[in-house]
Amino acid sequence: MLEFLAPLSRYLLTGMGVIILAVCCFSLLRIKAPKVKPALFIDTVKGEEYPVTHWETSIGRSNSCDITLGFSTVSRFHAVLTKQKKGWVITDTLSRTGTYVNNKKIKEPTVIKNGDVVIFGGVSLLFKER
């Protein structure tokens, strides 16, 4: 009797694994990225516009960031802007010079609204939702 159960259990476990994997893949393919209401940052000094088109946007000096600010006071990966249910949330990523919203240094993820001024290492940007 035991000789019969060992091969059967191998096939059953393999089959269950394939089914679980297929269900997970189907579930991942069904999920759609949240729709983003486009926004932008406007440099308050130069007037340059930095469009925000993704639901998660990295901001920093590095060329791999979605918004690149070429100033030495801006960290390579300074902050992240995300679209959440409660609105746009800015998070400082332990930058040297900090991130400020309306001249207040943020220490935790902070919701920003249309017209807020966000400062990244001395670079002042006005946040606008379209």
N, C-alpha and C positions, 0 to 999 in steps of 0.2 A: 504494500500500500504506500509506503514512504517513497519508494522508487518512482511512483507515479506522480506524487505531489511536487517533488523537486523540479522536474522540467516544466510542469504546468505553472508553478509559481514564477519561474523565470519569464515565461511568456506573458503571464498576467501582469507582472510588475512592469515589464517593458511596455506593454500595451497601455497601461495606466499612465506611465510617464509620457508617452507620445500624445495621449489625449489631453493631459494637463498642459503640456507644451503648446499644443494647438489652440486650446482655449485661451491661454495667456497671450499668444500672438494675435489671435482674433480680437481680443479685448484691447490690446495696444493699438491695433490698426483702426479700431472704431473711435478712439478718443481723438478729438480734434483740438488743436491749439485754440486757446481763447482768442476771440476777436479783439483787436487792439484799436482803440480810438486814437488815431495819430496825434502826436504831440511834438513839440520842439523846444529846444533851448535857444535863447537869443543872447549873444554876448552883449552885455550892457555898455561896453566901451567901444568895441569895434563894429557891432551890429551884425556879426556873422551868425548864421543860423545853423543849428545842429539838429537835424530831424531825428525823432524817436519813432521808429517804425516796427520795433519788435516788442513783444510782451516782457522781455527781459533785455536790458541794455547795459553794457559795461561802459564805464567812463574812466579815462585815465590817460597817461602819457604814452603808453605802449601802442604800437601800430595794430596790435591784435584786438584792441578795444573797439566797440561799436562807435563810440564818440571819442576821438583823439584830441586831447588838449596839449599842445606842444610847449608847455611851460615847466621849468625846472622845479617849481614849487608844487606841481601836481605829481602825485605818486603814479607809478606805472599802472597799477590797478587801484584806482582811488575809491570808486564807489560803484554801486549797482542800482539801477532804477528798474522796478518791476511793477507790472500792472496786476493788481489784486482786486478782490471784491470790494474792498473799502476804498479803492482808488489807486493812484500812483504812489509807490512807496520807495523812498531813497534810503539806501543802507551804506554807511561808510565801511570800507573794507580794511580797517586798521591803518589808514593812511597816516603819514607823518604829520601833515599840517591840518588834518581834520576836514570835515564837511559841515557847512553851516547852512541853515534854512532860516531866512529872514534874520540874519545876524545872530542866531542862536546855534551853538555847536551841538550837533546831534551825537548821541552815544548809543542809540538804538534805532531800528528801522522807524522812519518817520513819514507820515502821509504828507504829500505836497499837493497844493491846489494851483489852479490857474492864477498866474500873477505872482507867485512866490519867487523870491530871489534865492538861488542856491549858489553857494560859494565853494569851489573846489580849489584849495591851495592858493587862494588869492584871486582866482578867476571867477568873476561874478556873472552868472547866467540867469536870465529871466525864463521861468517855465511857463509855457503856453500850451493849452489844449486847443486843438482845432475844432 
